[in-house]
Amino acid sequence: MVGLWQFALVVLFAGAGAYLGSYLKRKGENLATHEDVGKLVEQMSAVTKATKEIEAAISDDIWDRQKRWELRREVLFETAKKIAAVRAALFNMSVVYSLGEKEGKDDPARQAFKNEASEKVLKAGRDFDQAILLAELACGKQVTRLLIAHAGLTRRVAREISSGESDAFEKRTKELLAQEDAITAAMREEIGVDGTS
């Protein structure tokens, strides 16, 4: 009988040990899983934080690029208007200086018109110079170089007209337009507008 009790105790202890071992094993697995989940949550939090920082940096960079592009576009649009104003003032000056030229008239009224036309060219030139300075700040060297060359040509034409060559504007129209075309192409490139359309 002692052997049966021993056997029963061994079976009981073995069953309890197996149950306890299984229970402890499951508890250990649960604890390990809980720790793994905690680590995973920490990692996901770090990844989320890094992602948000990267998104913010990209967003700031895109915003900065957009603002710089808008500034260049605005400066170039204003500069294009100043170029057109200079051309119109030169044309007007050319017409005014040619009026009465064949008759040799230089009466006070004609002189007043000439002075007014010259003043308009000077003002348009000053406005264009200011636009060039802004373009130097906002745009690349190619645009600035072309604008400065064009300002030089327009001044030369104005001097020629005021020196008695009233047809100087007409003679230099192709040169003026060629420079304006080059400026337009450089401006389009500066703001990323496709020139094929």
C-alpha positions as protocol buffer text, in pm:
chain_id: "A"
residue {
  index: 1
  type: MET
  ca { x: 0 y: 0 z: 0 }
}
residue {
  index: 2
  type: VAL
  ca { x: 283 y: 227 z: 62 }
}
residue {
  index: 3
  type: GLY
  ca { x: 382 y: 188 z: -299 }
}
residue {
  index: 4
  type: LEU
  ca { x: 38 y: 291 z: -415 }
}
residue {
  index: 5
  type: TRP
  ca { x: 42 y: 602 z: -204 }
}
residue {
  index: 6
  type: GLN
  ca { x: 384 y: 691 z: -326 }
}
residue {
  index: 7
  type: PHE
  ca { x: 274 y: 635 z: -678 }
}
residue {
  index: 8
  type: ALA
  ca { x: -37 y: 850 z: -623 }
}
residue {
  index: 9
  type: LEU
  ca { x: 171 y: 1122 z: -462 }
}
residue {
  index: 10
  type: VAL
  ca { x: 421 y: 1112 z: -745 }
}
residue {
  index: 11
  type: VAL
  ca { x: 138 y: 1136 z: -999 }
}
residue {
  index: 12
  type: LEU
  ca { x: -25 y: 1417 z: -801 }
}
residue {
  index: 13
  type: PHE
  ca { x: 302 y: 1608 z: -766 }
}
residue {
  index: 14
  type: ALA
  ca { x: 390 y: 1543 z: -1128 }
}
residue {
  index: 15
  type: GLY
  ca { x: 47 y: 1673 z: -1236 }
}
residue {
  index: 16
  type: ALA
  ca { x: 74 y: 1972 z: -1007 }
}
residue {
  index: 17
  type: GLY
  ca { x: 429 y: 2032 z: -1128 }
}
residue {
  index: 18
  type: ALA
  ca { x: 321 y: 2005 z: -1490 }
}
residue {
  index: 19
  type: TYR
  ca { x: 29 y: 2240 z: -1425 }
}
residue {
  index: 20
  type: LEU
  ca { x: 248 y: 2481 z: -1230 }
}
residue {
  index: 21
  type: GLY
  ca { x: 520 y: 2461 z: -1497 }
}
residue {
  index: 22
  type: SER
  ca { x: 265 y: 2525 z: -1770 }
}
residue {
  index: 23
  type: TYR
  ca { x: 115 y: 2811 z: -1569 }
}
residue {
  index: 24
  type: LEU
  ca { x: 457 y: 2969 z: -1504 }
}
residue {
  index: 25
  type: LYS
  ca { x: 555 y: 2920 z: -1867 }
}
residue {
  index: 26
  type: ARG
  ca { x: 236 y: 3096 z: -1984 }
}
residue {
  index: 27
  type: LYS
  ca { x: 288 y: 3374 z: -1729 }
}
residue {
  index: 28
  type: GLY
  ca { x: 645 y: 3414 z: -1853 }
}
residue {
  index: 29
  type: GLU
  ca { x: 528 y: 3429 z: -2214 }
}
residue {
  index: 30
  type: ASN
  ca { x: 263 y: 3686 z: -2123 }
}
residue {
  index: 31
  type: LEU
  ca { x: 518 y: 3894 z: -1936 }
}
residue {
  index: 32
  type: ALA
  ca { x: 761 y: 3874 z: -2230 }
}
residue {
  index: 33
  type: THR
  ca { x: 482 y: 3966 z: -2472 }
}
residue {
  index: 34
  type: HIS
  ca { x: 384 y: 4260 z: -2251 }
}
residue {
  index: 35
  type: GLU
  ca { x: 748 y: 4378 z: -2244 }
}
residue {
  index: 36
  type: ASP
  ca { x: 771 y: 4333 z: -2624 }
}
residue {
  index: 37
  type: VAL
  ca { x: 451 y: 4534 z: -2673 }
}
residue {
  index: 38
  type: GLY
  ca { x: 593 y: 4805 z: -2449 }
}
residue {
  index: 39
  type: LYS
  ca { x: 913 y: 4816 z: -2653 }
}
residue {
  index: 40
  type: LEU
  ca { x: 712 y: 4816 z: -2975 }
}
residue {
  index: 41
  type: VAL
  ca { x: 501 y: 5107 z: -2850 }
}
residue {
  index: 42
  type: GLU
  ca { x: 818 y: 5301 z: -2760 }
}
residue {
  index: 43
  type: GLN
  ca { x: 965 y: 5228 z: -3105 }
}
residue {
  index: 44
  type: MET
  ca { x: 644 y: 5331 z: -3280 }
}
residue {
  index: 45
  type: SER
  ca { x: 635 y: 5649 z: -3076 }
}
residue {
  index: 46
  type: ALA
  ca { x: 995 y: 5727 z: -3177 }
}
residue {
  index: 47
  type: VAL
  ca { x: 918 y: 5650 z: -3543 }
}
residue {
  index: 48
  type: THR
  ca { x: 604 y: 5867 z: -3533 }
}
residue {
  index: 49
  type: LYS
  ca { x: 797 y: 6154 z: -3376 }
}
residue {
  index: 50
  type: ALA
  ca { x: 1076 y: 6123 z: -3635 }
}
residue {
  index: 51
  type: THR
  ca { x: 819 y: 6106 z: -3916 }
}
residue {
  index: 52
  type: LYS
  ca { x: 647 y: 6421 z: -3792 }
}
residue {
  index: 53
  type: GLU
  ca { x: 982 y: 6602 z: -3767 }
}
residue {
  index: 54
  type: ILE
  ca { x: 1072 y: 6497 z: -4122 }
}
residue {
  index: 55
  type: GLU
  ca { x: 728 y: 6602 z: -4249 }
}
residue {
  index: 56
  type: ALA
  ca { x: 767 y: 6939 z: -4079 }
}
residue {
  index: 57
  type: ALA
  ca { x: 1113 y: 6989 z: -4227 }
}
residue {
  index: 58
  type: ILE
  ca { x: 990 y: 6893 z: -4574 }
}
residue {
  index: 59
  type: SER
  ca { x: 684 y: 7111 z: -4536 }
}
residue {
  index: 60
  type: ASP
  ca { x: 898 y: 7408 z: -4426 }
}
residue {
  index: 61
  type: ASP
  ca { x: 1135 y: 7351 z: -4718 }
}
residue {
  index: 62
  type: ILE
  ca { x: 847 y: 7333 z: -4966 }
}
residue {
  index: 63
  type: TRP
  ca { x: 689 y: 7643 z: -4814 }
}
residue {
  index: 64
  type: ASP
  ca { x: 1021 y: 7831 z: -4836 }
}
residue {
  index: 65
  type: ARG
  ca { x: 1071 y: 7725 z: -5198 }
}
residue {
  index: 66
  type: GLN
  ca { x: 716 y: 7829 z: -5284 }
}
residue {
  index: 67
  type: LYS
  ca { x: 761 y: 8171 z: -5123 }
}
residue {
  index: 68
  type: ARG
  ca { x: 1093 y: 8226 z: -5305 }
}
residue {
  index: 69
  type: TRP
  ca { x: 929 y: 8128 z: -5635 }
}
residue {
  index: 70
  type: GLU
  ca { x: 638 y: 8366 z: -5569 }
}
residue {
  index: 71
  type: LEU
  ca { x: 885 y: 8647 z: -5492 }
}
residue {
  index: 72
  type: ARG
  ca { x: 1081 y: 8583 z: -5814 }
}
residue {
  index: 73
  type: ARG
  ca { x: 760 y: 8568 z: -6015 }
}
residue {
  index: 74
  type: GLU
  ca { x: 633 y: 8896 z: -5869 }
}
residue {
  index: 75
  type: VAL
  ca { x: 966 y: 9073 z: -5923 }
}
residue {
  index: 76
  type: LEU
  ca { x: 989 y: 8947 z: -6281 }
}
residue {
  index: 77
  type: PHE
  ca { x: 631 y: 9046 z: -6364 }
}
residue {
  index: 78
  type: GLU
  ca { x: 696 y: 9397 z: -6234 }
}
residue {
  index: 79
  type: THR
  ca { x: 1025 y: 9411 z: -6425 }
}
residue {
  index: 80
  type: ALA
  ca { x: 849 y: 9307 z: -6747 }
}
residue {
  index: 81
  type: LYS
  ca { x: 602 y: 9593 z: -6694 }
}
residue {
  index: 82
  type: LYS
  ca { x: 893 y: 9836 z: -6648 }
}
residue {
  index: 83
  type: ILE
  ca { x: 1053 y: 9714 z: -6972 }
}
residue {
  index: 84
  type: ALA
  ca { x: 727 y: 9780 z: -7157 }
}
residue {
  index: 85
  type: ALA
  ca { x: 702 y: 10126 z: -6997 }
}
residue {
  index: 86
  type: VAL
  ca { x: 1057 y: 10215 z: -7108 }
}
residue {
  index: 87
  type: ARG
  ca { x: 983 y: 10100 z: -7463 }
}
residue {
  index: 88
  type: ALA
  ca { x: 662 y: 10304 z: -7473 }
}
residue {
  index: 89
  type: ALA
  ca { x: 840 y: 10613 z: -7336 }
}
residue {
  index: 90
  type: LEU
  ca { x: 1118 y: 10578 z: -7594 }
}
residue {
  index: 91
  type: PHE
  ca { x: 866 y: 10543 z: -7875 }
}
residue {
  index: 92
  type: ASN
  ca { x: 680 y: 10851 z: -7751 }
}
residue {
  index: 93
  type: MET
  ca { x: 1007 y: 11044 z: -7725 }
}
residue {
  index: 94
  type: SER
  ca { x: 1097 y: 10941 z: -8079 }
}
residue {
  index: 95
  type: VAL
  ca { x: 762 y: 11064 z: -8214 }
}
residue {
  index: 96
  type: VAL
  ca { x: 776 y: 11393 z: -8022 }
}
residue {
  index: 97
  type: TYR
  ca { x: 1133 y: 11466 z: -8133 }
}
residue {
  index: 98
  type: SER
  ca { x: 1046 y: 11393 z: -8496 }
}
residue {
  index: 99
  type: LEU
  ca { x: 745 y: 11630 z: -8502 }
}
residue {
  index: 100
  type: GLY
  ca { x: 831 y: 11952 z: -8677 }
}
residue {
  index: 101
  type: GLU
  ca { x: 1187 y: 11833 z: -8735 }
}
residue {
  index: 102
  type: LYS
  ca { x: 1162 y: 11869 z: -9113 }
}
residue {
  index: 103
  type: GLU
  ca { x: 1041 y: 12226 z: -9085 }
}
residue {
  index: 104
  type: GLY
  ca { x: 1321 y: 12308 z: -8845 }
}
residue {
  index: 105
  type: LYS
  ca { x: 1072 y: 12432 z: -8591 }
}
residue {
  index: 106
  type: ASP
  ca { x: 1180 y: 12440 z: -8231 }
}
residue {
  index: 107
  type: ASP
  ca { x: 919 y: 12667 z: -8081 }
}
residue {
  index: 108
  type: PRO
  ca { x: 855 y: 12675 z: -7704 }
}
residue {
  index: 109
  type: ALA
  ca { x: 552 y: 12442 z: -7730 }
}
residue {
  index: 110
  type: ARG
  ca { x: 755 y: 12180 z: -7917 }
}
residue {
  index: 111
  type: GLN
  ca { x: 1040 y: 12218 z: -7669 }
}
residue {
  index: 112
  type: ALA
  ca { x: 795 y: 12164 z: -7382 }
}
residue {
  index: 113
  type: PHE
  ca { x: 672 y: 11842 z: -7546 }
}
residue {
  index: 114
  type: LYS
  ca { x: 1033 y: 11728 z: -7591 }
}
residue {
  index: 115
  type: ASN
  ca { x: 1110 y: 11803 z: -7228 }
}
residue {
  index: 116
  type: GLU
  ca { x: 802 y: 11615 z: -7114 }
}
residue {
  index: 117
  type: ALA
  ca { x: 888 y: 11316 z: -7333 }
}
residue {
  index: 118
  type: SER
  ca { x: 1246 y: 11318 z: -7202 }
}
residue {
  index: 119
  type: GLU
  ca { x: 1120 y: 11329 z: -6843 }
}
residue {
  index: 120
  type: LYS
  ca { x: 894 y: 11030 z: -6909 }
}
residue {
  index: 121
  type: VAL
  ca { x: 1191 y: 10834 z: -7043 }
}
residue {
  index: 122
  type: LEU
  ca { x: 1400 y: 10933 z: -6741 }
}
residue {
  index: 123
  type: LYS
  ca { x: 1125 y: 10827 z: -6500 }
}
residue {
  index: 124
  type: ALA
  ca { x: 1067 y: 10499 z: -6682 }
}
residue {
  index: 125
  type: GLY
  ca { x: 1444 y: 10440 z: -6676 }
}
residue {
  index: 126
  type: ARG
  ca { x: 1464 y: 10506 z: -6300 }
}
residue {
  index: 127
  type: ASP
  ca { x: 1174 y: 10270 z: -6239 }
}
residue {
  index: 128
  type: PHE
  ca { x: 1344 y: 10008 z: -6455 }
}
residue {
  index: 129
  type: ASP
  ca { x: 1669 y: 10053 z: -6259 }
}
residue {
  index: 130
  type: GLN
  ca { x: 1479 y: 9989 z: -5935 }
}
residue {
  index: 131
  type: ALA
  ca { x: 1326 y: 9676 z: -6086 }
}
residue {
  index: 132
  type: ILE
  ca { x: 1674 y: 9558 z: -6185 }
}
residue {
  index: 133
  type: LEU
  ca { x: 1793 y: 9601 z: -5825 }
}
residue {
  index: 134
  type: LEU
  ca { x: 1503 y: 9389 z: -5702 }
}
residue {
  index: 135
  type: ALA
  ca { x: 1574 y: 9129 z: -5968 }
}
residue {
  index: 136
  type: GLU
  ca { x: 1937 y: 9115 z: -5852 }
}
residue {
  index: 137
  type: LEU
  ca { x: 1811 y: 9024 z: -5505 }
}
residue {
  index: 138
  type: ALA
  ca { x: 1553 y: 8768 z: -5610 }
}
residue {
  index: 139
  type: CYS
  ca { x: 1680 y: 8617 z: -5936 }
}
residue {
  index: 140
  type: GLY
  ca { x: 1982 y: 8457 z: -6097 }
}
residue {
  index: 141
  type: LYS
  ca { x: 2277 y: 8622 z: -6269 }
}
residue {
  index: 142
  type: GLN
  ca { x: 2155 y: 8550 z: -6622 }
}
residue {
  index: 143
  type: VAL
  ca { x: 1838 y: 8756 z: -6581 }
}
residue {
  index: 144
  type: THR
  ca { x: 2025 y: 9039 z: -6410 }
}
residue {
  index: 145
  type: ARG
  ca { x: 2295 y: 9048 z: -6678 }
}
residue {
  index: 146
  type: LEU
  ca { x: 2034 y: 9072 z: -6955 }
}
residue {
  index: 147
  type: LEU
  ca { x: 1838 y: 9342 z: -6771 }
}
residue {
  index: 148
  type: ILE
  ca { x: 2148 y: 9555 z: -6720 }
}
residue {
  index: 149
  type: ALA
  ca { x: 2242 y: 9521 z: -7087 }
}
residue {
  index: 150
  type: HIS
  ca { x: 1889 y: 9623 z: -7186 }
}
residue {
  index: 151
  type: ALA
  ca { x: 1901 y: 9926 z: -6956 }
}
residue {
  index: 152
  type: GLY
  ca { x: 2224 y: 10030 z: -7127 }
}
residue {
  index: 153
  type: LEU
  ca { x: 2070 y: 9996 z: -7472 }
}
residue {
  index: 154
  type: THR
  ca { x: 1759 y: 10197 z: -7378 }
}
residue {
  index: 155
  type: ARG
  ca { x: 1978 y: 10476 z: -7239 }
}
residue {
  index: 156
  type: ARG
  ca { x: 2182 y: 10479 z: -7560 }
}
residue {
  index: 157
  type: VAL
  ca { x: 1863 y: 10505 z: -7768 }
}
residue {
  index: 158
  type: ALA
  ca { x: 1735 y: 10790 z: -7549 }
}
residue {
  index: 159
  type: ARG
  ca { x: 2067 y: 10975 z: -7589 }
}
residue {
  index: 160
  type: GLU
  ca { x: 2059 y: 10928 z: -7965 }
}
residue {
  index: 161
  type: ILE
  ca { x: 1703 y: 11058 z: -7988 }
}
residue {
  index: 162
  type: SER
  ca { x: 1779 y: 11362 z: -7772 }
}
residue {
  index: 163
  type: SER
  ca { x: 2090 y: 11429 z: -7983 }
}
residue {
  index: 164
  type: GLY
  ca { x: 1877 y: 11473 z: -8294 }
}
residue {
  index: 165
  type: GLU
  ca { x: 1845 y: 11116 z: -8423 }
}
residue {
  index: 166
  type: SER
  ca { x: 1468 y: 11094 z: -8388 }
}
residue {
  index: 167
  type: ASP
  ca { x: 1470 y: 10770 z: -8590 }
}
residue {
  index: 168
  type: ALA
  ca { x: 1708 y: 10597 z: -8344 }
}
residue {
  index: 169
  type: PHE
  ca { x: 1420 y: 10407 z: -8185 }
}
residue {
  index: 170
  type: GLU
  ca { x: 1309 y: 10279 z: -8524 }
}
residue {
  index: 171
  type: LYS
  ca { x: 1666 y: 10184 z: -8621 }
}
residue {
  index: 172
  type: ARG
  ca { x: 1723 y: 9996 z: -8294 }
}
residue {
  index: 173
  type: THR
  ca { x: 1381 y: 9830 z: -8268 }
}
residue {
  index: 174
  type: LYS
  ca { x: 1511 y: 9489 z: -8378 }
}
residue {
  index: 175
  type: GLU
  ca { x: 1794 y: 9507 z: -8126 }
}
residue {
  index: 176
  type: LEU
  ca { x: 1556 y: 9618 z: -7850 }
}
residue {
  index: 177
  type: LEU
  ca { x: 1309 y: 9340 z: -7931 }
}
residue {
  index: 178
  type: ALA
  ca { x: 1586 y: 9078 z: -7952 }
}
residue {
  index: 179
  type: GLN
  ca { x: 1704 y: 9177 z: -7604 }
}
residue {
  index: 180
  type: GLU
  ca { x: 1348 y: 9170 z: -7474 }
}
residue {
  index: 181
  type: ASP
  ca { x: 1300 y: 8821 z: -7619 }
}
residue {
  index: 182
  type: ALA
  ca { x: 1619 y: 8702 z: -7448 }
}
residue {
  index: 183
  type: ILE
  ca { x: 1504 y: 8859 z: -7120 }
}
residue {
  index: 184
  type: THR
  ca { x: 1162 y: 8694 z: -7152 }
}
residue {
  index: 185
  type: ALA
  ca { x: 1322 y: 8354 z: -7213 }
}
residue {
  index: 186
  type: ALA
  ca { x: 1552 y: 8397 z: -6911 }
}
residue {
  index: 187
  type: MET
  ca { x: 1257 y: 8509 z: -6696 }
}
residue {
  index: 188
  type: ARG
  ca { x: 1052 y: 8207 z: -6803 }
}
residue {
  index: 189
  type: GLU
  ca { x: 1343 y: 7979 z: -6716 }
}
residue {
  index: 190
  type: GLU
  ca { x: 1388 y: 8156 z: -6381 }
}
residue {
  index: 191
  type: ILE
  ca { x: 1031 y: 8082 z: -6274 }
}
residue {
  index: 192
  type: GLY
  ca { x: 1020 y: 7742 z: -6442 }
}
residue {
  index: 193
  type: VAL
  ca { x: 770 y: 7816 z: -6716 }
}
residue {
  index: 194
  type: ASP
  ca { x: 804 y: 7587 z: -7018 }
}
residue {
  index: 195
  type: GLY
  ca { x: 901 y: 7793 z: -7321 }
}
residue {
  index: 196
  type: THR
  ca { x: 746 y: 7553 z: -7576 }
}
residue {
  index: 197
  type: SER
  ca { x: 387 y: 7669 z: -7539 }
}
